[in-house]
Amino acid sequence: MDGDISNLINFPFLFLCPFLFLCPSLFLFLFCPLYLVFSSNMLLFCFSHLKD
């Protein structure tokens, strides 16, 4: 039973290993535009309040 548990624990890591290498670029590709849009909206929001 010990081997089965270790296999269950190791399998997700083996499955996720390629994603851990691909994830940074994928993460940046997906979240950089969102972050830029969000930060630019926040800046516009701040500037519009500063103008008033």
C-alpha positions in Angstrom: 0.0 0.0 0.0 2.9 2.3 0.7 4.0 2.1 -3.0 0.5 3.0 -4.2 0.4 6.1 -2.1 3.9 7.2 -3.3 2.8 6.6 -6.9 -0.3 8.7 -6.3 1.8 11.5 -4.9 4.5 11.2 -7.6 2.1 11.1 -10.6 0.8 14.6 -10.3 4.3 15.9 -10.0 5.4 14.0 -13.1 2.3 15.2 -14.9 2.9 18.8 -13.8 6.6 18.9 -14.5 6.3 20.0 -18.1 3.7 22.6 -17.1 6.1 24.0 -14.5 8.6 24.7 -17.3 5.9 25.9 -19.7 3.9 27.8 -17.1 6.0 30.9 -16.7 5.7 31.8 -20.4 2.1 30.8 -20.4 1.4 32.7 -17.2 3.1 35.8 -18.6 1.4 35.5 -21.9 -2.1 35.3 -20.2 -1.7 37.6 -17.3 0.6 40.4 -18.6 -2.1 41.8 -20.9 -4.6 41.5 -18.0 -2.2 43.1 -15.6 -1.4 45.9 -18.1 -5.1 46.6 -18.7 -5.8 46.5 -15.0 -2.9 48.8 -14.1 -3.7 51.2 -16.9 -7.3 51.4 -15.8 -6.1 52.0 -12.2 -3.8 54.8 -13.4 -6.6 56.4 -15.5 -8.9 56.1 -12.4 -6.2 57.8 -10.2 -5.5 60.5 -12.7 -9.1 61.3 -13.3 -9.5 61.8 -9.5 -6.3 63.9 -9.3 -7.7 66.2 -12.1 -10.8 66.9 -10.0 
